[in-house]
Amino acid sequence: TTAEASGASDGTVASMRRVREKLITMRMDPSEYGWHEARKLAGGEKLGEAIDWDTRTEEEAQEMANKLLGAFGKRAGRRVEAVARALEIYDSRLPMLLREFWGELDGEGVDAEEADL
């Protein structure tokens, strides 16, 4: 199979096929684009279009917050120590990275009360 010959997973090959078919449907030649370009085009993005990283980050953060709310419910606010430990178990670098991130925010004039942290 293509997956075995390329070393890619079946899912990746299927995704590549979908992108290829989408480009063909859009009357574009898939062979003219690299994988990342082809994915962007198939997803409706324009090449060279600037990405609004602030908006993208906020959307991704909101999605994650919704998932956390679904997983933790409202008890997370009452069990801060358990949530902190869960984040540390998830990725041992997170406590340090979060302290650095929140420290940078504090340096920008945003304090914990304003940021609801």
N, C-alpha and C positions, 0 to 999 in steps of 0.2 A: 504494500500500500504506500501511498504518498507519505503518510506519517512515519512509517518504518524507514523508508528510504531517506527521509530528510532529518529524522530525529526529533521532529516536532510532534506535539501531542495531537490526538484526533480532534480535540476541541479547537486547537490553533489552526489546523488545516481547514476545518469546517468554517471557522471565522474568515479565513483568507478567501475561501471559495465564495462566501456571502459578499465580501467586499468586492471581489472580482466581478461577480454577477451584477452588483449594484452599479459599478462603474460602466459596465457594458450597457446596462439599461439607460444610463445617463449619456450614452454615446461617447464614452471616453475609452481610450486604450489603456488598460491596466498596466501594460508593459512599460509605459512611459513614466511610471511613478514608483517610488520606493514604498515600502510597507506603511510607514508612518504617514506619508503624504496621501496614499490611497485610502487609508482609514479615515483621515480627516475629510477628504473629498466625499467619500461614501456617507459620512455622518453629516454632511451638509455644510461643513466649514469651508472657507476659502483659503487657499494657500497664501501664506504671507499675511494673513489676517492676524492682527495683534490680539493676544489673549489677555483679557482683563483678569489678572491673577487675584486681585482683591475680591472680585465678585465670585470667581470660581472657588476660592478658598472659603468664602462665607457660605456658599451653597453646599460645599462638601461638609463644612462644620455643622451646618443645620441638619443635614442628613444623618451625620454621626450622632448628634445630640438626640434626634428622634429615635434612633436605634438604642441609645443608652437609656432613654426614658422608658422605652418598651421593655428593655431587659431589667432595669433596676426599679422602675416605678418611682414613687416619691421617697422610698426609703433611703436612697443614696444621700439625701440631704441630712438625714438623721444618723447615718453610718459612714461618716466621712473617712474614718480610719480604715474601714473595710474597703471603701472605694479606692483610697490611696494605695492600699496594699494590692488590690486587684490590678490596678494600673501598673504597679511595679512588677507583678507577676507576668503581666502581659508583655511588658518590655522594660527590662531593668534600667534602661537609659531614660525612661520617661520622667521620673521625678527631677533629675538634673535638668533635662531639657525644658520642662515646664517652669522650673525656678528661673532659668535663664530667660525664657520667653516672657514670663510675668515681670521679671526684673527690667527687661527692656521696655515693657509697657509702662511700668512705674516711672522709668526715666523719661518717658514722653509726657508725663503729667497726668497719667491715668492711674488713680489709686484703686485699691481693692473695692472700696464702696461704690465708686463710679462704674467699675466694670462688673459689679455684682459677683465678685470672686469670693 
